[in-house]
Every structure is written in C-alpha cells, then in structure tokens.
Amino acid sequence: MHVAFFENEEHNSVTQIRMSTTKTSLPKVHGSSFQSAKRTKLKRFFAGEGNGKEQTATNLIQDSSRPLVRVPEVKEFFSQIKCKVEPQQRYHDRKCASGFNVVKLFKPNENKLSDVLKWLLDPGESHGQSDLFLRLLFEHLKFDPAAQLTANAALQTQASTYPVLHDRRYMDVLVKAGAWLVIENKLDSPDQENQVKDYLEFLNRTKAAKYALIYLTLDGHKPTSLDALALKTHEQNKRLHCWSYQGRLRNWLEDCRKNCEAQTIKNFLADFLAYIELELKRESENQ
C-alpha cells in the first residue's frame, strides 16, 4: 500500500490523500530485524484494537475502492498505530535490546576500523577462530588458502615501508603469510601523491611469491595516485583490488559470520555488518 499526501497551507480542510494498492516489498537488511509484512499479517496485527481503531485500520487497508481520504483520518490512523506499537517495542527492547549495536556505540574512525580488520585477520587474536577469517579473505582474493600458509601469519597496523623503501609511509594493515597483503583503508582521508604506487613497489621488492593490495573505500572508487595504464595493469594482474565497504568487504564479512563457530563473534560480526549497512552507507550517500 503506497500512501502520499499533500497539504494545502491555506485550506487545511481541503487536504486529501491518495492511496494505491500497488504491491511492494521492504528491502532486506542483513544484520537487522526489518521484514516484509503481508496484507493478511497486517489485518491480524490491527485486529482487536477496539471499535474505532479496528474500523479505521480495516478501512484503510482493505478499501482500495476509496481513492481519496482526508489527512485528519490518516493522522488519527497512525496515532492509533503508535499507541499500540510503542509499548510493544519498549517490551521487546527490554528483552532483546534491539537497537543496540556495539560498533555504533564506539563510532570507530578510520584507524579503529583498520584495527578491527587486523584483529579479525590475526590467527592469534581473541576471536578464537585461528586463521579462518584470513583463509576466507585469501579465497576472495583467489589466493591459495592452505592452512600452512596462514596459520602463522604476522600482522601489523601502521606498518612502515622503511627500509624496503627509502621514504617512510605507513600502511594501514600489513599481512605477512604465504602471500603478502596490504589493506589501505580510505574511509575519510584523501589519496596521497604516489601512495598506492609506493605500496605496490614495496610489495614487489619483498620478493613475496604472491602479493596484493586492497584499496578499501566507502564506494569502491579507484586510487588517484596511479595513472590509467598502471591502474589497468595492476588490476589485470590481480595485484590491486578496489573494494567498497558495501560490496566486497561486506561479502567477506558475511562469509566470516556464516563460518564462525563462536556465537559471541557471530554477534559482533552481525553488528559490524549492520554498522556498514546503515551508518557507513549513509556517509557514502552524503559524500
């Protein structure tokens, strides 16, 4: 049911609302409690609300033959809904804390989000899943995910390119395993001159059998510190992967949540996914 209304500032009494019975479905949001509601469920929901409430709800839901409804009726209708929903929501929140999100609570910045990624990828960290998350990431990069290459991985945040490169740059996350991986997290900072070029040169000089750089942004855009030819070459050779939080990173996190055995960590990953879907998506749309 679509509802749209238009108010006439000079003549409130003439205000009207047009109702349509076009079928729609709400978007599915991973890590949230939003669900689509069928007409039969809506009718059951409004049942037993008392004479006035029941009649108003039934009229608004069922009567598609009445094209125009006055705004005061609609306002009264939603006021009655609010009176029923709010107590139920408060009861549900007392039992489930449905609005709580541990990631949103701390509002992590770019560096803190890099710390979270490093924590997930480190086999020795307190999540207790050993190298599971790192192996899943290697699978997404088409690397060999063999356990003997990842179980003893060493990770750093703010890892220096010195002395491999003369200039000191600091990589957000560096993974040293069977393959070497750099994650450059660009949540809100601009691309620096030659930054990605230098990181790829650093990885090349390590003589690692296989290496890659994930350039992680809100929307998956390309780095500006590479010219068009170099960008194309590195992407074709699978050395550079331009990921967005909403796309490839989210897909990997979904795999982590699905394969994780610890319920506490599964809950954290669900919160992280919901934070990406709701908070970081909003930031991306506002850019």
C-alpha positions as CSV (number, residue, x, y, z in Angstrom):
1,M,0.0,0.0,0.0
2,H,1.5,3.3,-1.1
3,V,0.4,6.5,0.7
4,A,1.1,10.0,-0.4
5,F,-0.5,13.2,0.8
6,F,-0.2,16.9,0.0
7,E,-1.2,19.7,2.4
8,N,-2.7,23.0,1.3
9,E,-1.3,25.6,3.7
10,E,-4.2,28.0,3.1
11,H,-7.0,25.5,3.3
12,N,-6.2,22.6,5.6
13,S,-9.8,21.3,5.4
14,V,-9.4,20.5,1.7
15,T,-6.3,18.4,2.2
16,Q,-6.5,15.0,0.6
17,I,-4.6,11.7,0.5
18,R,-4.4,9.3,-2.4
19,M,-4.0,5.6,-1.7
20,S,-2.7,2.9,-4.0
21,T,-2.8,-0.9,-3.6
22,T,0.4,-1.4,-5.6
23,K,2.4,-4.3,-4.0
24,T,5.8,-3.5,-2.7
25,S,8.3,-5.3,-0.5
26,L,10.7,-3.8,2.0
27,P,14.4,-4.1,1.4
28,K,16.1,-7.0,3.2
29,V,18.9,-5.7,5.5
30,H,21.4,-8.2,6.8
31,G,22.0,-7.9,10.5
32,S,18.8,-6.2,11.2
33,S,15.2,-7.1,12.2
34,F,13.4,-5.5,9.2
35,Q,11.0,-7.9,7.5
36,S,8.3,-7.6,4.8
37,A,4.7,-7.7,6.0
38,K,1.9,-9.3,4.0
39,R,-1.7,-7.9,4.0
40,T,-3.0,-10.9,6.0
41,K,-0.4,-10.2,8.7
42,L,-1.4,-6.5,8.8
43,K,-5.0,-7.4,9.3
44,R,-4.1,-9.7,12.1
45,F,-1.9,-7.0,13.6
46,F,-4.8,-4.5,13.7
47,A,-7.4,-7.0,14.9
48,G,-8.8,-6.4,18.4
49,E,-7.9,-2.7,18.6
50,G,-11.3,-1.6,19.7
51,N,-14.3,-0.3,17.7
52,G,-12.8,2.9,16.4
53,K,-9.3,1.6,15.8
54,E,-10.3,-1.6,14.2
55,Q,-12.8,0.1,11.8
56,T,-10.2,2.8,10.8
57,A,-7.5,0.2,10.2
58,T,-9.7,-2.1,8.2
59,N,-11.0,0.7,6.0
60,L,-7.5,2.0,5.2
61,I,-6.0,-1.5,4.5
62,Q,-8.9,-3.1,2.7
63,D,-10.9,-0.4,1.0
64,S,-9.0,0.1,-2.3
65,S,-12.2,1.4,-3.9
66,R,-12.0,4.7,-1.9
67,P,-9.3,6.7,-3.8
68,L,-9.3,9.8,-1.5
69,V,-9.0,10.1,2.2
70,R,-8.7,13.2,4.3
71,V,-5.5,13.8,6.1
72,P,-7.0,14.0,9.6
73,E,-8.2,10.5,9.2
74,V,-4.7,9.3,8.3
75,K,-3.1,11.2,11.2
76,E,-5.6,9.6,13.5
77,F,-4.9,6.2,12.0
78,F,-1.1,6.5,12.5
79,S,-1.7,7.9,16.0
80,Q,-3.6,4.8,16.9
81,I,-0.8,2.6,15.5
82,K,1.7,4.4,17.5
83,C,-0.2,3.8,20.7
84,K,-0.1,0.1,20.1
85,V,3.4,-0.3,18.7
86,E,5.4,1.8,21.2
87,P,4.6,-0.3,24.3
88,Q,5.3,-3.5,22.3
89,Q,8.6,-2.0,21.1
90,R,9.6,-1.0,24.7
91,Y,8.9,-4.5,25.9
92,H,10.9,-6.0,23.0
93,D,13.8,-3.7,23.7
94,R,13.8,-4.7,27.4
95,K,14.1,-8.3,26.4
96,C,16.4,-8.0,23.3
97,A,17.9,-4.5,23.2
98,S,17.1,-4.5,19.5
99,G,18.5,-1.0,19.0
100,F,21.9,-1.8,20.5
101,N,25.0,-2.1,18.2
102,V,28.4,-2.4,19.8
103,V,30.2,-0.9,16.8
104,K,27.9,2.1,16.5
105,L,28.3,2.7,20.3
106,F,32.0,3.5,19.8
107,K,31.7,5.2,16.4
108,P,35.1,4.0,15.1
109,N,37.2,6.2,12.9
110,E,39.4,5.1,10.0
111,N,42.2,3.8,12.3
112,K,39.9,2.0,14.6
113,L,38.2,0.2,11.7
114,S,41.7,-0.8,10.5
115,D,42.3,-2.2,14.0
116,V,39.1,-4.3,13.7
117,L,40.2,-5.7,10.3
118,K,43.6,-6.6,11.7
119,W,42.0,-8.2,14.7
120,L,39.8,-10.4,12.6
121,L,42.7,-11.5,10.3
122,D,45.2,-12.3,13.0
123,P,45.1,-16.1,13.8
124,G,46.3,-15.5,17.3
125,E,43.7,-13.0,18.4
126,S,40.9,-13.5,21.0
127,H,38.2,-14.3,18.4
128,G,39.4,-17.9,18.8
129,Q,38.8,-18.8,15.1
130,S,42.6,-19.2,14.3
131,D,43.3,-18.4,10.6
132,L,39.7,-18.9,9.5
133,F,39.0,-15.3,8.6
134,L,42.3,-14.9,6.8
135,R,41.8,-18.0,4.8
136,L,38.4,-16.8,3.7
137,L,39.9,-13.5,2.7
138,F,42.6,-15.3,0.6
139,E,39.8,-17.2,-1.1
140,H,38.1,-13.9,-2.0
141,L,41.4,-12.8,-3.5
142,K,41.9,-16.1,-5.3
143,F,45.0,-16.9,-3.2
144,D,45.8,-20.3,-2.0
145,P,44.0,-20.6,1.3
146,A,46.1,-23.6,2.6
147,A,46.3,-23.6,6.3
148,Q,50.1,-24.0,6.3
149,L,50.4,-20.6,4.6
150,T,48.1,-18.7,7.0
151,A,48.3,-20.3,10.5
152,N,51.5,-18.5,11.4
153,A,50.7,-15.2,9.7
154,A,52.2,-12.0,11.2
155,L,50.1,-8.8,11.1
156,Q,50.8,-5.1,11.7
157,T,48.8,-1.9,11.7
158,Q,50.6,1.3,10.6
159,A,53.4,-0.8,9.2
160,S,56.3,1.3,7.8
161,T,57.6,0.8,4.3
162,Y,61.1,1.6,5.5
163,P,63.8,0.2,5.0
164,V,62.4,-1.5,1.9
165,L,61.6,1.9,0.5
166,H,63.7,5.0,1.4
167,D,60.6,7.1,2.1
168,R,58.6,6.2,5.1
169,R,55.0,5.5,4.5
170,Y,52.6,3.8,6.9
171,M,50.3,1.0,5.7
172,D,47.0,0.6,7.5
173,V,47.2,-3.2,7.7
174,L,50.1,-5.4,6.6
175,V,49.7,-9.2,6.4
176,K,52.7,-11.5,6.0
177,A,51.7,-15.1,5.3
178,G,52.1,-17.4,2.3
179,A,51.1,-14.3,0.4
180,W,51.7,-10.7,1.4
181,L,48.7,-8.3,1.7
182,V,48.3,-4.6,2.3
183,I,45.0,-3.1,3.2
184,E,44.8,0.7,2.6
185,N,41.7,1.9,4.3
186,K,40.3,5.1,2.9
187,L,37.3,5.9,5.0
188,D,37.6,9.7,5.1
189,S,41.2,10.6,4.1
190,P,42.3,11.6,0.6
191,D,44.7,9.6,-1.6
192,Q,48.3,10.9,-1.1
193,E,50.6,11.5,-4.0
194,N,52.2,8.2,-5.3
195,Q,50.8,6.4,-2.2
196,V,49.4,3.3,-3.8
197,K,52.3,3.3,-6.3
198,D,54.7,3.2,-3.4
199,Y,52.8,0.4,-1.6
200,L,52.8,-1.8,-4.7
201,E,56.5,-1.1,-5.2
202,F,57.1,-2.1,-1.5
203,L,55.2,-5.4,-2.0
204,N,57.1,-6.1,-5.3
205,R,60.5,-5.6,-3.5
206,T,59.7,-8.0,-0.7
207,K,60.0,-10.8,-3.3
208,A,56.9,-12.5,-1.9
209,A,55.7,-15.3,-4.2
210,K,52.3,-13.6,-4.3
211,Y,51.0,-10.3,-3.1
212,A,48.1,-7.9,-3.4
213,L,46.8,-4.6,-2.2
214,I,43.2,-4.0,-1.2
215,Y,42.2,-0.3,-1.7
216,L,39.2,-0.1,0.6
217,T,36.8,2.9,0.3
218,L,33.2,3.6,1.0
219,D,32.2,3.4,-2.6
220,G,34.9,1.3,-4.3
221,H,36.5,4.1,-6.3
222,K,39.9,3.9,-7.9
223,P,43.1,5.4,-6.4
224,T,44.1,8.7,-7.9
225,S,47.8,8.1,-7.2
226,L,48.1,5.7,-10.2
227,D,48.0,6.6,-13.9
228,A,45.4,4.9,-16.1
229,L,47.9,2.4,-17.6
230,A,49.4,1.3,-14.2
231,L,45.9,1.0,-12.7
232,K,44.7,-1.2,-15.5
233,T,47.9,-3.4,-15.4
234,H,47.8,-3.9,-11.6
235,E,44.1,-4.8,-11.7
236,Q,44.5,-7.2,-14.5
237,N,47.4,-8.9,-12.7
238,K,45.2,-9.2,-9.5
239,R,47.7,-7.1,-7.5
240,L,45.3,-4.3,-6.9
241,H,41.7,-4.8,-5.7
242,C,39.4,-1.8,-5.3
243,W,36.9,-2.8,-2.7
244,S,34.0,-1.0,-1.2
245,Y,32.6,-1.5,2.4
246,Q,29.2,-2.1,0.9
247,G,30.4,-4.7,-1.7
248,R,33.4,-7.0,-1.5
249,L,34.3,-6.3,2.2
250,R,30.7,-7.0,3.2
251,N,30.7,-10.2,1.2
252,W,33.8,-11.4,3.1
253,L,32.4,-10.4,6.5
254,E,29.2,-12.4,5.6
255,D,31.3,-15.5,4.9
256,C,33.2,-14.9,8.2
257,R,29.9,-14.7,10.1
258,K,28.5,-17.8,8.4
259,N,31.6,-19.9,9.1
260,C,32.4,-18.7,12.6
261,E,31.7,-21.1,15.4
262,A,31.7,-18.7,18.4
263,Q,28.3,-17.1,18.9
264,T,29.9,-14.0,20.6
265,I,31.9,-13.3,17.5
266,K,29.0,-14.0,15.2
267,N,27.0,-11.4,17.1
268,F,29.9,-8.9,16.8
269,L,30.1,-9.6,13.0
270,A,26.4,-9.0,12.7
271,D,26.8,-5.7,14.5
272,F,29.7,-4.8,12.2
273,L,27.7,-5.7,9.1
274,A,24.7,-3.6,10.3
275,Y,27.0,-0.7,11.0
276,I,28.4,-0.9,7.4
277,E,24.9,-1.2,6.0
278,L,23.3,1.7,8.0
279,E,26.0,4.1,9.2
280,L,28.7,3.9,6.5
281,K,26.2,3.6,3.7
282,R,24.7,6.9,4.9
283,E,28.2,8.5,4.9
284,S,28.8,7.3,1.4
285,E,25.5,8.7,0.2
286,N,26.3,12.1,1.8
287,Q,29.6,12.4,0.1
